[in-house]
Amino acid sequence: MMMTGQLVVYCSVAAALLRGGPRIAKAPRRRARAKAGAALSADGDAHAITVVDAAAIVGGSAVGGGFLAVPAIARDVGLRPAALGLTGAWAFFALAALGYVEAAGGAMAAGPLEGEDAAASIRAVSRRIFGPVVSRAATATFAVQLLAILAANLSLLRAPWTAAAALGAFVAFAPAAIVARANTLCTAATICGFVGLSALSLAAGGTPIRTPARWVKLLPRRGWAVPLVANTMRFGEAVPVVVGKFGSRRLREARAAVLLGSLMPLALALLYAAASARAPTGAPSAALRGATGLAAAGAVASTVLGCLMAVGQLLRRQDGGESGPWRSLAAAGAVALPAGVAAGAGRDAYLLLLRFAGAIPTVVLYGLLPPLAALHTRRTAAPRADVVPAAALAAVAAGALGVLAVNLSHLVVVC
């Protein structure tokens, strides 16, 4: 049972998570913002962003708490199968991301629909291309993924209730610039920690762990490793952000940023997997313990902060109006429910929840939706030179459907 003080904190956090700046109540102001949104869709942010900056957004968003599962992957399937699986997942999501850039570019060129702020978001793109029903389904899937990842990372902490309340209050009440800077620092600490941990582990030598190569774990069957691998290599959350910053007139740069940024989690995952395949000789050094702690703390903190910021944005009204009571209740549940799951299940829930996130939501949002959206866009848009062949997009969509079929039929989420 939560204490009364904790309940008050969660209610306060719920209300504050829904704050979206000045409320826009008058129709003339809504029309003015719609015109500004249409211009922003074409030209991107007023302040120019470089490919390197955008690549850092993609790479940084992908490196988080899910990377703590890399040793489990390497020791479960072996180093070479793990390397193949991670590389294959990267290629799969990279092709899908290029399809999303194309679809979002078309949606941004047409301008945002009534009541929308960002035409590059998953909600806006799916609504414009597939209609409101698919848009709501995609939004619900995204919410489920956020809650699963949030609960998984909180399960690694000794006091998930306290951590959820503290970080939720920070996201809700601190200035947005401060929250963004804190998240950036946590991400930088995560990357430095994983790089240092991997480098120190490899430099220390150690005896290679004789894990047999279980290639069969990459094949469609009950308990296969693909859901966990997919969750580790997902970077699709940042793609709409990057496309929105570049605008529909700079899609070539957006594609370059997505590909360049996606190489960061791939390289780091392969490095960490290689380091995890070696057993340390003797007691770990102080530097190794410090790198391990830095990587773990930064990974969990950056992931929890990112999820809470996404929850607030997801539940906030797009037209700037006052949030109703159901949104406040949903925001409170978004903070309290994952903490309750984490507190009740403990560390055993970590891999289970990550498998679920990689088995269904990740595949739907970042493997299936992007290529279908791109193919649909090509049917209605003027002919032009395509970066990704239609056959490749169709293959990605078919692969996503196949992975979903295996995951649902074998119920890998409880394996």
Stockholm file with secondary structure:
# STOCKHOLM 1.0

chainA/1-415         MMMTGQLVVYCSVAAALLRGGPRIAKAPRRRARAKAGAALSADGDAHAITVVDAAAIVGGSAVGGGFLAVPAIARDVGLRPAALGLTGAWAFFALAALGYVEAAGGAMAAGPLEGEDAAASIRAVSRRIFGPVVSRAATATFAVQLLAILAANLSLLRAPWTAAAALGAFVAFAPAAIVARANTLCTAATICGFVGLSALSLAAGGTPIRTPARWVKLLPRRGWAVPLVANTMRFGEAVPVVVGKFGSRRLREARAAVLLGSLMPLALALLYAAASARAPTGAPSAALRGATGLAAAGAVASTVLGCLMAVGQLLRRQDGGESGPWRSLAAAGAVALPAGVAAGAGRDAYLLLLRFAGAIPTVVLYGLLPPLAALHTRRTAAPRADVVPAAALAAVAAGALGVLAVNLSHLVVVC
#=GR chainA/1-415 SS CCCHHHHHHHHHHHHHHTCCSSCCCSHHHHHHHHHHHHHHHHHCCSSCCCHHHHHHHHHHHHSSGGGGGHHHHHHHHCHHHHHHHHHHHHHHHHHHHHHHHHHHHHHHHHCCCTTCSCTTSHHHHHHHHHCHHHHHHHHHHHHHHHHHHHHHHHTTSSCHHHHHHHHHHHHHHSCHHHHHHHHHHHHHHHHHHHHHHHHHHHHTCCEECCCCCCGGGGSSSTTCSHHHHHHHHCCGGGHHHHHHHHCTTCHHHHHHHHHHHHHHHHHHHHHHHHHHTEECSSSCCHHHHHHHHHHHHHHHHHHHHHHHHHHHHHHSCTTCCCCCHHHHHHHHHHHHHHHHHHHHHGGGHHHHHHHHHHHTHHHIIIIIHHHHHHHHHHHHSCCCCCSSCHHHHHHHHHHHHHHHHHHHHHTGGGC
#=GC SS_cons         CCCHHHHHHHHHHHHHHTCCSSCCCSHHHHHHHHHHHHHHHHHCCSSCCCHHHHHHHHHHHHSSGGGGGHHHHHHHHCHHHHHHHHHHHHHHHHHHHHHHHHHHHHHHHHCCCTTCSCTTSHHHHHHHHHCHHHHHHHHHHHHHHHHHHHHHHHTTSSCHHHHHHHHHHHHHHSCHHHHHHHHHHHHHHHHHHHHHHHHHHHHTCCEECCCCCCGGGGSSSTTCSHHHHHHHHCCGGGHHHHHHHHCTTCHHHHHHHHHHHHHHHHHHHHHHHHHHTEECSSSCCHHHHHHHHHHHHHHHHHHHHHHHHHHHHHHSCTTCCCCCHHHHHHHHHHHHHHHHHHHHHGGGHHHHHHHHHHHTHHHIIIIIHHHHHHHHHHHHSCCCCCSSCHHHHHHHHHHHHHHHHHHHHHTGGGC
//
